[in-house]
Amino acid sequence: MKSLSPPSSPALLDPPEPTNMHTARFYSSFVCAAEISIWEFCHSRTSGSRRSIPGSFCTQLWSLDYCGTLNRAGICWSSKTKALFHQREGCEGPVTSRMAALLQPNTNSLQVPGSDISVSTSPSSSPSPSRNECSIAPLTPSPSPRTEVRPRVARPFSVVVAIDFGTTSSGYAFSFTEDPEAIHMMRRWEGGDPGVANQKSPTCLLLTPDLRFHSFGFAARDSYHDLDPEEARHWLYFDKFKMKIHSTSDLTMVTELESVSGRRVRAIEVFAHALRFFREHALKEVKDQSSSVLEGDEVRWVITVPAVWRQPAKQFMREAAYLAGLVPPDSPEQLLIALEPEAASIYCRKLRLHQVIDLSQRPMMNGLDLDGSRPFDSSFRQAREQLRRARHSRTFLVESGTGELWSEMQTGDKYIVADCGGGTVDLTVHQIEQPQGTLKELYKASGGPYGAVGVDLAFEAMLCQIFGTDFIETFKAKRPAAWVDLTIAFEARKRTAAPGRASALNISLPFSFIDFYKRHCGQSVETALRKSNMNIVKWSSQGMLRLTTEAMNELFQPTISNIIKHIENLMQKEEVKGVRFLFLVGGFAESPMLQRAVQNALGQHCRIIIPQDVGLTILKGAVLFGLDPTVVRVRRCPLTYGVGVLNRYVEGRHPREKLLIKDGREWCTDILDRFVSVDQSVALGEVVRRSYTPARVGQRKIIINIYCSPTDDVVYITDPGVRKCGAITLDLPEPGAVAACSDGNGSGFERREIRATMQFGDTEIKVMAVDVVTGRQVRASIDFLSN
């Protein structure tokens, strides 16, 4: 880089008025994305001359800590610019504090029920409407915007902090509501693996023998590695523990996780420790960059979860956030649960053409360009390296509207977002709605446990085949730190696997593995490998396993085949046919092995797009979702939900075993009253209303069991596939509050009606209730973790 000599007299930078925001955004992007430092910027101007620079550009330089560079270059600020900085530094009252005072947050949100619920009642005193009458009544809708740019959403928060809680790696990012186009990434993590960008931290947690928090991420991994083998057996090390939540069918608040050493602890505590770690680090960094003192209720938190997670897992993350102190339980609106592929889709709306890699524009043959000049993944690696060099700023700018890529899409165009993460692969199908730029989900979210962890499990299965399952399990229990070392070594080499690679991949075996195997089995590792007859794995005298190209293909193939098969099945659905784009996001999408397989299988059907910062796509999208939770206007319901009710018994239509005679009337029991059906379109703000009455005088709670089914062809709650999944609790007001409304003959109780309102169009199911007679709000909660 050329050196810049300071001019003999300071150059005066006087921003024009009004500020040219478009030019400022261009200059800011120019500095961040093109890696042009302020030295080069100044050098491109005439030394000693008077030049105008927009004030917003100066603000961006301030946020990137370039002011000191300008001062050292002999450049000073004019009074106008100083005034701008003084406002940002808090000499004047921040706008966000006034906004917070004017815009009170909505209190009609999810409430978590207490543990003292023991009262059960009948759901209603009257038969429920028929299944065909289960309509969704929308709340007062807002008219659709007529302009290309959507109106800004009122934000009662000063900052949005998003936590991408991944299976293999996690991180956070934030944005101030005063400057929503700037997304600030977390500070670089200390430690890490050579050749691996450590913009995020590995999802590893270390607890002391007395169950106290010790460390998270690289620090946890390195500290556990440094422990004496005997001492390590008493510590609790957790790695990739997020998958437990996905695989547990009966998730509750007392579900336990098993550490590497075999000790168990409640899962909610493990997740709370991790979230508390991110809370402390994120708030410290936000305060370092904020010009004013932020109160706890000025921060909106967003936590990402896979779209295939059911309601119990989402509520579990919310409960963990409460336990970690992110938000108090009585302020649920301060925490949002974001769906990972949905967040990625929100960010992809902002992409410019130079920020994506279009695999469809580069035909491939045998892992090379058709002219044989370039490896398949060279452009992706070049873009990733360019991004890595530019990340010193840690600030990314996004479009205020939609990006250039979206200009190629017309109203009605469909696209798929495939979030290929460490543990799961999530697929969502969206359609962009013009001119407002909102998103509409066309098919319910789908996916499965087809993440990069599948490759790790295949490698472990290969080790079991060579050395024996008993030995591998014993080694993991006796030498847990050495086993972690082995998995780290494989992870680093796995990232370098590419199609068409001629040379083998060398994976170092820890000395303790070699020594332990010889003591335990009485033979060398080399002998075991030779006896296994596994010709695709060789032994190196330098203490390494040499995995041939065939071996790596064998490890990747099952997981990649599951991903492609799932995408192909999705594209056959009637609602998805004609999709134009397929966006690959998530950490596993960086793999050239996955990229080529997807291009070969699906490249003829749609354009395959990969954002350059593919591993951070979900994190950025989660921030944008926190800034505007209304961007996804329509979602699809993943399951059929309803309650069991009584209907009038009809001879010949209802089975005799469902007959119930009560007060001389014949009723049919166990009929499913649908709230919503599987794959039903539900718009944001639309609600389902039902009315319930207490069964007796003085009743203080109404508890209504919720049932769900993966299909819509169910009639009774006892049908195959239908299961109880949760309960709605309505805490009734004091009986005296209703007495004043009666006519003196006790008929007030007869007229008492509790009207419950449920929302299914958000990322979580929410419930509210009101006493119709008094008009008072009734405390309502919905619980999916107490089954």
N, C-alpha and C positions, 0 to 999 in steps of 0.2 A: 504494500500500500504506500502511495506517495505521501511524503510528509508535508504538512501544511505549516508554513511560516506565518506567524501572526502579523497582521498589517501594522504599519507604524502608528496609526491611530485607529482606535476601536471602530468597527463597522456598526452602524446603528440599524437594528432590525425593528421596523415600525409596521405592525400588522395593519392591514386595511380594515376599514369599518364600513359596512358589516363584513364579518368573516366569511370567506369563501369555504364552506364546509366540504364541497366536492374536491377542491384542490387540496385541502388539508388531509382528507382521507387518502387521496392519491399519494401525497408525499409520505404520509405515515406508513402506508402499505409499501411504498418504495423503500423506505428505510428498513422495515421488518423483513419483507419477503425477499427482496433483491440483495439484502445484506450490504447495503450502501451505508457506510458509517457517516457520522456528521462531519468527519474530516473530509471525506470525498465530496460531500454535499457543499461544504463551504468552498472547497477548492474549485468546484465547478462554477462559482460566482467570481466576479472580478474583485480582486483583493482591494480592500479599502473603500469599496463603493457602497452606496446605500441601496439595499435590496429589501423588498417587502416580502414577508413570510406570514401566512395566515396564522391567527392566534391559536386555532385548534391544532395546527401543526406543532406550535410551541408547547401546547399542553401535552401532546403525545410524546414529545421529546422529554418533557418533565417526568412523565410516567415511566420512561425508559432510562431515567437517570443520566441523560445526556447533557444536563445543564453545566455540570462541571467541565465537560469536554469543551463546551462553547466558551466558558470563561477562560480555560487554559489556552484556547485558540485566540484570545484577545477580542472576543465578541461580547458586547454587553447588551442589556435589554433596555428597551424604551419604557417610559412610565406606563404606557398602555399594557405592555406585556407583563410588567411587574404587577399591575393591578389584577390581571387575569390569574397570575400565579398566587397572589395573595388570597383571592377568593377560593382557589382550590386548596390552599393550606389552612383554611378555616378562620381567617380574620373576619370574614363575614359569615353570618348564619347560613348553614347549608340548606339547599332547597329541599333535600329529602326529609329533613326534620319537620318542615312545615307541611310537606305532603303527608307524612305519617300522622300528623295531628288532624288533618282534614279527612283522610281516607281511613276509616276504621275497618279492620279486617272482618270478613264474614264469619260469624260464629256457627253457622249451620253446617258443621262438618262432622267427620267421624269422631265418635267418642268411644273410648275403650272401656268396656264394662268392668265392674269390680268383681271380686272373687266370692262375694257373699250371696250370690243369686241362688235361691233355693225354691222359689215359688213358681209353680206352673199353673197355667190356666188354659181354658179352651180358647181358640183363636177368635171366634166370633159367635154371636148369638143368632145370626141369620145366615142362610145359605149364601155361598159365594157366587158371583157371576160365572157364567159358563166360560170355558177356555177361549172361546172366540171373542169374548168381551174384554179380554185382558189387554186393553189398549194402553198406549203410552200418551199421557197428556203433557204437551210441552208447556214449560213456563213461558212467560211473556217473551217472545223472541225479539232480538234486535234486528233491524233491517240490515240487509247485506250492504257493505260499503260499495259505493259506485266508482271509486277511484282505484288506481293501480296500487297505491300504497295504503296499507291498512292503518286505521287510526291507532295511535299508541294506547296500550292498555294501562289503566290506572294502576300504579304500583305503590302499595303502602309500605314497601320495604326499601331499604337503602342499598342493599347488596344481596346478590343471589350466590350461594355457594353450592356447587354440585359435587357429589362424591360418586365416582364410578367404582363400585365395589365389585371387582372382578374375581374370577376363580383363580387365575394365576397372577394377575397384577392389578393394582388399584391406584387411584390418584384422585386429585381434586382440582377444581378450577373455579374461578369466581368472576363476577362482573358487577360493576356499580350501576345502579339503575339510572344515574345521571348520564352515563356513557355506555349504553348497552351494546354498541358496536365493538367494544374492546373486551376481549376475553383474556383474563390473566391466568396463565398456567402456574401450577405449584412450583416451588423452588426445586432445583435439581437435588436428587437424593445422593447422599454419600454412599460409597461402595458400588456394587454392581459387578457385572461380568464384562470381561474384555470384549469389545466389538458389539456390545448390546447397549442400545440407547436406554438410559435409565430415567426417562421422563416420567415414568410411573414406578411404583414400588411393588416388589413381590408381595403377594397376600400371605404373609407368614407372621405368626404371632408366637411370642415366647412368654410363658408364665413361670414364676418362681415355684419352688416346691410347695410353698404355702399359698399358692394360687393368686399371688399378686402380679400385676402387670410389670413386665420387664422391658420389652422392646417389640417393635413391629418392623416389618420390611427387611431391608438389607441388614439392619442392625440386629434383628432377631436371628436371621439366618447365620450371620457371622458369629454372633455370641454363642449360639448353640453349637456351632462347629468347633469353637475354642474350648468347650467344656471337656473335662476329663470323661472318658467313656462311662465310668462307674457313676460319676456325679450326674451325667446327662440323663441317666435312667430315672432320676427323681424330678427332673424338670419337665414341663409340658410344652411341647413344640407342635404347633398346628400349621398345616400347609394344605392349600387347596380345599379348605373346609367349607367353602360356599356350596359345593356340590351336594353336601349332606342335606341341605334344605330342599334341594330339588328332588332328591331320591327318596326322601322320607314321606310316606303316604299318610301317616298319622302324626303330623307335626303338632307339637304342643309347646307350652312354656317350659316344660321340664325335659324336653328332648335333650339328649346328651351327645357330646362329641368325644371321640377317642383321640388322644394325642399320639404322636409317633412312639412314645415310650409305653403306651398302653393305658395310661391313666385317663380317667373320664371326668368331664366337667359339663355343666349345663351349657347348651349351645347359645342360649340368649346372653350369657355372660361373656362368651368368647367374642361374639359379634359386637357386644357393647364395648368391650375393650378396644377393638379395632376402630369403631366409630368415634370413640372418645379420643383416640390418638389423632384421627383426622380433624376432629373438632378443634383441638388445641393448636395444631399446626396451622390450620386454615385461618382461624381467628387471629392468630399472631401475625400472619402475613397480611391479612386484610387490614388490621390496625396499622401495620407499618406503612401501608399505601393510602390509608384514609386520612383526610385532613381534619376529621372531627371524631369525637368519641362516639362509638356506636353502642347503642343499647342492645340487649339480647333480642328484643322483639323487632329490631330493624333488619335482622338477617333471615332470609328465607333459605331453607335447606332443601336440596333435591338429592335423593338417593336412587340410583339406577338398579333395576332388577330385570331378569329375562322376561320376555313377553309370555313365555310358556308357563311361568309360575302362576299357581292358583292363588286364590284369596288368602288361604292360611299363611303362605310364604310371604306375601306382601305385608300382611298384618304383623308377621314375625319381625320383619325389618323395621316396621314402625315402632313396635314395642322395644326393640333393641335401641332405636334412636332415642326413645324416651328414657330408657335406662342409662344411656350414655350422656344424657344432659343436652342433646342438641336442641330440643324444644320441650317445654312442659306439656304434660298430657292434656291440660285444659286449653292449649292453643294448637290444635291439630292442623289448622289451616297454614301454619308456619312451615310445615313439612310436606313436600310433594314426593310421591313415588313415580318415577319415570320409567317407562318401558324402553329397554336398550335399543331395539331396532327402530322404535318410534323416534327416540332421540337422534339416532343417526340420520333418519329421514328428514327431521327438522333441520339438521345442519346441512345436509346435502342440498337443500333449497338455496343455500347461500353460496354455493361453490361457483367460482369463476373457472373458465376453461383451462387456465394454466395451473389450476390446483387439482386436476384430476388426470388419471391415466386411463385411456380408452384402449382396453385390450383388443377390442374388435377392429381397430384400425391398423393392427400389426399382425397380419396372417403368419402363422407359425407352421414349421415342419421340423419334426425331430428336435424340438427345443430351440430352434434357431429361426431367425427371419428367413423368408423365402430365398433371399440372396445369400444366406449363410453368413452374413457379416456380423451379426450381433447375437449374444445369448438372449434367451427369452426374457430374462428378468433384469436386463441391464438398465432399461429406462426407469424401471421402478426403483432399482438400487440407487441410480443417480439422483432421482427425485428425493429419495429418503435421505441421502447424504446431504443434498442441498438443504433439506429441511433441518437436518441435524445441526448444520453449521449456523443456520439462522435462528436456532432456538435460544441463543443467548439472551434475546429480548424477553422471552416468555410471555409476550403479549401478541395475540392474534386479532386481526381486524376482520369483521364480517360485514357483508353488505347490509344496508339498512332495509332494502327490499329483498328481492330474489336475485340470484346470481345469473351469470350469462348462460350457464348450462340450462337453466329453466326457461330461458327465452326460446329454446328450441322445442319446448313442449307445448302442446296445444291443450285446450280444455278437453278433458276426457281421456288424456293419455295416462296409461298405467305403468307402474314400475314396482319392482320388488327390491326390498332391502334385506340382504342376508348378513346377519350379524354372526360372524364366525369367531367366537371367543374361545377362552380356554376350556370352559366346561360344557357349554351348550352352543347350539346353533339355532338362532331365532330368525324366522321369516315373517315379514309383514308386507302386505300389498297395499299401496296407496295410490290415490288419484289426486292430482292437484286441481283445486278449484280456482278458476280465474273469474274476475280480476282480483279478488281479495287475497289470493295466495294461500288459503287455508288447505288443510289436507283431509282427505276422506279415506277411511279404511274400507277396502273392498272385500276382504276375506279375513276370517278370524286368524289371529296369530297362531303360528304352528312352529314346530321344531322338535328338538330332542337333544339327548346327551352325546352330540357328535363333535364336541370341541377338541382342541389340541390335546387335552388330557388323554383322549383315546389313543394317541400315538405313544404317550408315556406308558399307558397300560399295556400296549402291545410290546413295548420294549421290556417291561417287567415280565410279561409272559414268555418272551424269548429267553430271558435270563433263567426263569424257572425251568424251561425246557432243557437248557444246557446244564445248569448246576443243581436242579431239583427244587421243587416247591418248598420242601421242609427246610432246606438250607437257607433259601432266600427269606422265609418268614423268621427263622432263627436269627439271621444276620440283622434284619430290620429291628428285631427286639433287643438284641445284645449290643449292636453297634449302630444305634439310630443316627448319630452324627455322620458316620461314614456313609450310611445309605443316602443321607441328604446330599453329601458331596457327589455321590455317583449320579443322582438325578440332576444335579446342577450341571455336571459335565455333559450329560446327554442332552439337556436343554440347549446348551450352547452349540453343540454340534447339529442338533435338529434344525436350528435356524439357518444353517448353511446348506442344508440339503436342497438340491435343485435338480430339475429334470435334465437329462443328458449329461450329468456329471460323470466323468470317467474314473476319477480316483476314489478310493475308499474313504470313509469317515472314521477317524481314530477317536475312540472314547477311552479315556484313562480310567483304569480301575484303581481305587484307593489301595494303598499298601495293606491296610487293615483287612480289606476284602480278600486279597490274595493270601495273607497270612492266616486269617480266620478259616478260610476254606481248606487250607492244607492241614490245619490242626483238627478241624471238625470232620473232614472226610478222608484224611490220610493220603491225599493225592494232590497234585498241582492243578492249577487252573488250566494250564495248557493240556494236560491229560484229559480233563473233563470235557474240554472243547473238542478234542480229537474223538473221544468216545461218543459224543452226541451226534456225530455224522451230519452236523449242520455246516454244509460247505459254503454257505453264503456269509459266514462269520469266521474270520481268521484271527490268529493270535500273533501279536507283535512281541518280540523279545524285550521291547522297552516298556512292557507292562500295560499294553493297550489292546482293546478289542477293535478289530478292523472290520467295519460293516461295509460290505460291498453295495453297489448300486441296487442289486436285487434285494438285499436285506432292507435297505431304506424304503424301497417301493413296497415291500411286504409290510412294513410297519405303518406306512401312510395309507395304503390302499383301502383297508376296511373303513376307516373314518371318512376319507374323501368320498368313497362310493356311497356311504350313507347320506352325505351332504347333497351330492348330485342327484341321487334318487329322490330325495325329499323335494328338492327344487323342481325336478321334472314332474313329479306327481302334482305339485302345487300348480304348475303352469298348465296342467290339463283341466283344471277346474274351469267351469263355464265363466265364472266371474273374473278369472285371471287371464283368460285367453286374449292374445293380442298385446301382451306386455311389451313395452319398448326398451326399457332399461332394467339392468340388474346391477345394483350397487353392492359390492363386496366391502364389508367393514369389519372391524374387530381385529384383535391381535393375530389370529390365525390367518386372516386374509393377507398378511405380509408374506406368507409362505409361497415361494415360486411353485412348489409342488401342487398346491391347491389352485393357484392361479391358472396354470396350464391345463389342469384337469377340467376346470370349469369352462375355460375358453374352448377346449376341444369338444366338450359335450354340449354346450349351450350357445356358443358364439354365433351359430347360424340362426338362432331364434331371436336374439335381442343383443343390444349393445351392453357390454360388460364394463362397468366404470369402477375404478378404485381411487378414492381420495388419496392424495399424497401423504397426509398425516393420518393414515388409516387407523392407527392404534389410538388416536385421540379423538376420533370422530364422535363417538358416543359421549365422551366427556364434554365436548363443546356443545353438542346438541342438548345435553341435559341442562346446561346453563341457559341456553335459549328457551328451553321449555319452562324453566323457572321464571324467566322474564315475561313470558306470554304463554300461560297454560291453555289458552283457548285456540292455539294454532291447529290442533287436531280437532276438527269439528264433528266428525262422525267416526265412531268405533263399532266393531263387531263383537257381539257377546260370545265369549268362549264356551259357555255352557248354558243349559236351560236351568233357570232358577224358579222356585215357587215354594208354596207352603201347602200343608195338608188341611183340607177343609171338609165339611159335611155338605152334601147336596141332597135334594129330595130324591128318594129312592124310586127308580122306574123299573117296573117288572119287565124282564126280558132284555133290558139294557145293562143293568148292573148285576154282578154276581151275588148269589145269596149270602156268601160268607162276608160280604161287606154291609149287610143289612143291620141297622141299629134302630130300635124302637125307643123313642124318648118322648114322654108326655103324650103318648098316643099317636105320635107321628112317626113315619118311616123315613129314615135317613140312610144315605150311602156314605160310608166312612172312607177315609184315606184318599180322597180325590185330590189330585195335584192342581192347585190354582196357580197357573203360570204368571210369573212377573215378566220375564223375558224368555225368548227361545234362543237356542244355540244358533250362532251366525246371524242373528238379527241385527239390523242396523239401528243404532241408538245414538242420537245426536247429543252433543254436549248441552246440558241444561234440561233435557227431557227427563220426566219423572214418572214413576208408577205410584199410584195412590191406592191405599186400602184402609178401611175403617174397622176398628175392633172395639168391643165393649167389655168391661170387666165382668167376670162370672159371678161375683158376689160383692156385697156391700163391704167397704173398708179395704178392698184389695189394693195393695201398694205396687204390685208389679204385674206386667203382662209379658210372658215369655213365649215367643213364636219360633218354632223350629223351621229352619230353611233346608230345603232339599235341592239337589242338583242332579243333572243327568247329561251325559255327553251327546244324547240324541234328543229329538223332539217328539218321537212317536211313543210317548209315555202317557198313561192316563192316571195311574195310581202311584202313590209314593212307595208302594211295595213292589212295583215292577222291577224286572232285572235292570241293573245299571243305575238305578236311583239310590242315592245315599244321603243321609243327613250330613250336611256340611257346616252348619252354623246355627246361630240363634239371634233373633232380634229381642232386645229387652227394652220395655217401655216403663220408666219409673213414674208412677202416677202421683199427682199432687195430693195434698192432704184432703181427706173427705170433706172437711169443713169448707174448702174452697168451692165445692160444688153445691153444698146445701143452700147457699144463698140464691142459687139459680132455680131451685125447685119451687113447686107451687104449694108447699106446706103439707102435702099428702105423701111425700116420699117419692113422687114421680120423677124427681130430678135425676135419681139414679137410673131410671129406665131410659131417660133420654141421653145419658152420658155416652159420648162417642169420642174415641181417640183416633185421629186420622194420621196415619203414617205415610210418609213420602220417601220413596227410595230413588236414588240416582244410580244408573248403570252405565252411563256414557262416559264416566271418568276412568282413570286408571285403577281406582278402588271403588268398591260399592259403598255407598253412604246412605244413611237413614236419618230422617228428621221426623218429629211428631208434634201435634198440637191437640189440646183439649178443645173440641168444637164448642162446648157449652160456654166455657170461660174465655176461650181465645188465648189461653196461656200456653207457652211452649212446654212440652213434656220432654224430659231428658230421655233421649233415645240412643241406643248403641247397638252395634252389630259385632258379633264375635265369631271367628272361625277357628279359634285355637283351643276351645274347651271341649271338643268332642272326646 
